[in-house]
């Protein structure tokens, strides 16, 4: 399906269970995931006292342009790091949508952690927590968007950033369906 110009919106959450099929899929598109969750070391890029509630940098892309223009924040709680492989096929275009600061680090096996403080064994960032991948193929263009936490779609989380997370999600769907003219910031109810 993907090799023939298919589109995929991938939203994953951390799990200590092995996911070999997911690993093969994302590796085919030049990506891998960290084993754990990302904790932000820069207090300007997270919710105060919740270093695992990330406020990543919103990078330039068709999906994110309205969010950047409106100077909105995106909130990504309990996200895994997305890592670009050192080498991947040249036909792939991998764009970082959301990126942590360089002070971020990965906490492996977070369910057994006693601290979120940085330790010597923690992998250093920055990490992507949202990416867009495209590739021209026979019959069209493959498009994939991957967000490494489903928690950004929770109503309370979305409300904390004025609905920007929902706009990001809808803009991602429109980009994948090649409906760029629908990529925008949606009107909010005055309620």
N, C-alpha and C positions, 0 to 999 in steps of 0.2 A: 504494500500500500504506500509506504513512504517513498520507496524507490520510483514510484510512478507519479509523483507530484502530490502526494497526500499531505494533509495538515494534521498537526497534533498539538493539543494544549495539555501539557504535562504538569500536574501539581502533585508533589510528593511530600511526605513527612518522614521525619527520622524514625527508624525502626532498627532494633538490634538484630532482626531476622535478615538473613542473606536474601538478596534480590538479584539472582544471576541474570534473569531475562532483562530486567531493567538495566542492569550493568552493561549488557551486550548492546542494547538499543542506544543508550546514551554514548557509549564508546564509539559506535558507528558514526555518531555526529560530533566527534572530537571532544567529548566531555566526560567527566567523572564526578562522583560526589564524595565529600569527606565522610569519614566514619564518626559521626557525632553531630553536635550543634555548634553554631557560631556564637561566640560571646564577644561583645564589643568592648575594646579597651579605651576607646575615645568617648568620653561622656557626652560629647556633642552629637554623637551618632547612635544614641539609644535613649530609651525612656529612663529618667532618673530612678536609680535603685533597681532597675530591671535590665541588666546588661545583655540579656538574651532577647529583649524586645528591640530589634534593630531599626534604626532610621537610616537606611542606606542612601548613598549618593545616587540620584536619578540621572542616568547617562542619556545622551542624545540618541534618539531613534524615533521613527514615525510613531511608535506606540506611546512613547513618553513625552513627546514634544508638548502636548497640551498641559501636561502635569508640570513640566518645567516652566512653561510660559506663565502658568497660574501660581508658581512658586509653592506648590503643594509638597507635603511630605508623604512618604509611603512608609507604613509600619509593617515590619515582617517579624512576628514573634516566633521563636523556637525554630529558626531556619537552619538548614544544612548548607554547607558551602558547596558551590558548584565550581569546578576547576576545569579550565581548558587544558587539554592534553598538549604536551610539548610539540607534537607534530600531528597533523591531520590532513586529509586530502585537500588539495588547493581549490576544489570546486565549492567547498563549504564557506559560508559567510557566518561567522559567530559574533554576535553583538552583545555586549554586556548591557543589560537594562538597569540592574540594581547592583551596586557594589559597596561592600563595607569599607571602612577605613583601613589603612595599613596597620593600625593598632589592634585589629580584630584577631582572634585566635580560635582554634577549634578544640572543643572539649569532647574527647572520645568517650564513648559509653556514658552518656550523661545521667542515666538512671542510677548508676553506682557512684557518682561523684559526691564528695562531701563538701566541695567548694567550687565556686565559679571563678576564683582567683586564678590568674595566669600561673602555670607551672612550666618547668623547663621542658617537659615532654610534649607540650601543646604545639600543634602546627600553627605557624604564623600566617596571617592574612596579607593582603586583602583577599576577600572571597566574593564571588558573584553569588547572589541569591535569586537572580532572575536573568535569563538569557533568551535571545531570539536567534534562531538558526534558520538559514535559508540555503537552498541549493537548486540551481537550474538543472533539470533532468529532462529526458525525453518525455514529452507529453505535458510539460508544465514546470512548476516550481514547487519544491517541497518547502513547507514552512512549519517550524516547531517553536513553541514558546514554552519555557520551563520555569516554574516557580518552586522553590524548595521548602515551602510550608503552605499548608491549607489554612492555617490560622489567620492569614491576612484577609480571608473572606468572612470571618466572624463579624457579625453586626457591631458589637461593641468595639472591636479593633478598628473596623472601617470608620465608625463614628469619631474615633479619636483623631483621625486625620481628615475630617470633613468630607468623607466620601471618596477620597482620592484612590483608595484601594479598589473600590468597585469600578471606578473609571479606568484604572489600569487593567483590570480584568476584561471589561467590555472592549477597551481599545485593542487588547491582545486578540480577542475573538474577531474583531473587525479586520485587523491586519492579516490574520491567518486566512480569512475568507476573501481577502483582497478587496475589502470595502473601505479603503483609506479615507474616502470622503465622509465616513461616519465616525472617524476617530476624533474625539472631542472631550470636553468636560461637560457632563450632563447637568441640567438644571436641577436644583434642590428645592424641595418643598419648604415653604416658610414655616411649617409646623415644627 
